[in-house]
Amino acid sequence: MKVAVVYVLLLLTLGCSSNETFDPGTDSASEQGLFENRAISISGETRTYHLYLPENPLNAPVVMLLHGNKSNNDEILGLTNVTAPYKIWLNIAEQENIILVVPNGSKGSTGDNGWNDCRSDSQGNPTSNDVLFASTLIDFVLTEYQANPDRVFVMGTSNGGQMAFRLAQELPEKLTAFAAIAAAKPLNTKCANGTTPISALIVNGTADPILPYEGGTMLGNRGEVHSAAETVQYWINRNSTETTPITSAIEDTDTTDNCTITKYLYHNGTNNTEVAFYEVLGGGHTEPSKAERYGSLFKLAVKEQNGDIEIAHEVWKFFDRK
C-alpha cells in the first residue's frame, strides 16, 4: 500500500485545419518575457500553452518543452513552486535568445493530464491530436515571430519524452533535433517509423523503477518498451552515424547522489546528425540536475536523481551545435 501511495504522489508531481484559431494574447514581436495560458483551437478543442519570447525573436531558435504524465506546463516551468529542472530553460532562453514553447497536455481516460504518444498499449493516454497541436504551434511561432525554421527543437521527460519520440517520427521535417529523458522506443507502436535523419539526445537511468532500462512493461500498465540500448541503436541506424562512440565519463561532482553518468556520442551521421546517449548508472526516472533537487518522498518513487550535470544546459549545448 505504501508503494502505491508513493507512486500516486510521484505522478502528481512529475513527469492546420480551417478551424484552428489562436488567441494572440498581449505579446508582440517587440515584447520580451513569459506569456502564460495562450489559447488555440485544434479541431474544436481548446488547447493552451506558455510562450517565452526573447529580446529579439527574429531568426531565433525555437525549443518546445513537454511535461510528463499527471503534470502540466505550469509545473514543468516551476510556476507552482515545485522542483522543476526545466525552469532553468527560462534563464537559458534569456541568455541565448531562444523562443520557448511550453504546451499543456490533455486528459486521458483516467483523467490524467498527458500526451498521446506512440505507445498503443499505454493505459490512460489521451486521444487528442497532439502531433497537430505541436505542428500548428511550430508553424505559428515561425510565421508570427519569423523564428529560424532550421533550428526547431523539442525536449520532454517520461510521457513528454515519449511524445518527443512521436514528433521525431511524424514531424521530422519540422525538427532539427530532440531530447528524450526517461523514455524509450515503444514495443507496440501506433506510429510509423520515419526515415528523415534527426539528431537525438537520450537519457536513461539504469535503475529506473518505472521505465525498465532493459526493456519490458512499464509500471502502471503504461505500455511495453524497447531497452535503452535498442532505442539508441534505432537512432544510430536511422541517422547512419558512426557505430563506435566517443565515450566519456562525466565528472562525479555530487558524490551523495549514488549515481554517475557515462556519455556516448555517435557522430558523422547523415546531414551531420548525431546521437548522444547519457547512461545514468544507478539513476532513476528523473532528470539530472544540480540546482533543482527532488525531495526524499519523490526519491522513494523514482530512485536516484543525478546531480553531476544540469540537463537543460547539456541539452542546449547539444541543440546549439545543430
Secondary structure, 3 states (H helix, E strand, C coil): CHHHHHHHHHHHHCCCCCCCEECCCCCCCCCCEEEEEEEEEECCEEEEEEEEECCCCCCCCEEEEECCCCCCHHHHCCCCCCCCHHHHHHHHHHHHCCEEEEECCEECCCCCEECCCCECCCCCCCCCCHHHHHHHHHHHHHHHCCCCCCCEEEEEECHHHHHHHHHHHHCHHHCCEEEEECCCCECCECCCCCCCCCEEEEEEECCCCCCCCCCEECCCCCCEECCHHHHHHHHHHHHCCCCCCEEEECCCCCCCCCCEEEEEEECCCHHHCCEEEEEEECCCCCCCCCCCCCCHHHHHHHCCCCCCCCHHHHHHHHHHCC
